[in-house]
Amino acid sequence: MTLGRRGFLGAGAALGAAGAVRPAAAPPPLHVLNAAEFGAIGDGRADDTAALQRALDRTFAAGGAMLTIPPGTYRVTRTLRVVFDRESSGNLGRQSGIVGHGVRLNSEIDDGNVLEFHCRATVRFVLVEGLDILGRGRERHGISVECDGGGVYFYNFCLRDVTVQGCGGDGCRLVGNVFEGQIFNSYFRSNKGNGATFAHGNHGGILSALHVIGCVFGQNGEHGAAMVNRCYDVAFHGCYFLLNGKFGLLAGNGCTLLSNCGFENNHASAPDFAGGDYGIDLNNFGTLVGCSAYSVFHQTGLIRAFVASRITMIGCLGSGGGQASGAGLAQLGGMRTADATLIGCTGAVRYSNDFEALEISGPNGGIRFGSHWQSRNLPQFGDYRLWVDRSGKLRIKRGAPTADEDGRPVGHESG
């Protein structure tokens, strides 16, 4: 039987509890390799592809190592590929990776990724730090991590201080059993696809528990970041999404958390403000804390959402100026069984599908409840509900109303 990701983690915990805990064997000393030792030059003229590939093959062989690349510009004409499989490199459970501060990879690749990790084993603690990848619009993705299928895992990884720009596809693409990782202080700009794409795999791989911190997604041809193929468990903290062709963030199945993120002037490919849209397109559920949106061009507000379960927004702001002076906070629609709560938010909120949110301390102060008799946000005083019927009368009933004219009008003795 093949264990899924959750089963894999649970099995490890069970094994630890089954008997006395024994100290883990000390790992062998960490080797540090230098790409120059494999013939990499970095003068911007020599083709460094073969030398860098030799260095990567040695770095990620069984046991793993750290590869340092000296500062310089390295021409790359074919995909740099790291493969983890059970037959060769096998499982990797120690820190390994690439450190290249001051390193630019100049891509001259046609129809291939620049740097890709193809995982068919269990791999932990991979670090990619300091690389600047510059595409010319003919390659696919700048950085690709693919770990799709049963019994294979890529986790506890980190991308740090990375820049990916000008690629023909996405700046970064993570697919499958990729989880419990971080992307820090990285910049994904001017790629023809998305700045970054996060996705479940097509063969059972589940992407989850990723944190994106202090990153910029700007001027990409499609979306700043996209969560697709049912993926939702990615949290963005202090990130900025600006001037992307379409949405700053596309979250088709929800988003775990957006905190202190900014969305500015997205929908750059729209003809005008009337043809633009919101900074975020979200379905299902989400939580936003301290997020803001500002536009002077085509972005119409912070978030457009269809809520199937729950959305919570705290201290969020949406505004605009110039031709985007009509920009607001949100457009919300959803199922009648869904919940929406807005606390201390600023900016116009528009509703569709007769959807209603509970607004607390909004632009007009006070609390705005739902008014339709079927709303989940009706005011409740003990066992009693209040609502406004179609004729404009305030009605009250003990228990939930079953029709618009149920209960009695407030101030009347009968009804």
Buried (B, 14 or more C-beta within 10 A) or exposed (E): EEBBBEEBBEEEEEEEEEEEEEEEEEEEEEBEBEBBEBEBBBEEEBBBBEBBBBBBBBBBBEBBBBBBBBEBBBBBBBBBBBBBEEEEBBEBBEBBBBBBEEBBBBBBBEEBBBBBBBBBBBBBBBBBBBBBBBBEEBBBBBBBBBBBBBBBBBBBBBBBBBBBBBBBBBBBBBBBBBBBBBBBBBBBBBBBBBBBBBBBBEEBBBBBBBBBBBBBBBBBBBBBBBBBBEBBBBBBBBBBBBBBBBBBBBBBBBBBBBBBBBBBBBBBEBEEBEEBBBBBBBBBBBBBBBBBBBBBBBBBBBBBBBBBEBBBBBBBBBBBEEBBEEBBBBBBBBBEEBBBBBBBBBBBBEBEEEBBBBBBBBEEEEEBBBBBBBBBBBBEEEEEBBBBBEEEBEBBBEEEBEEBBBBBBEEEEEE
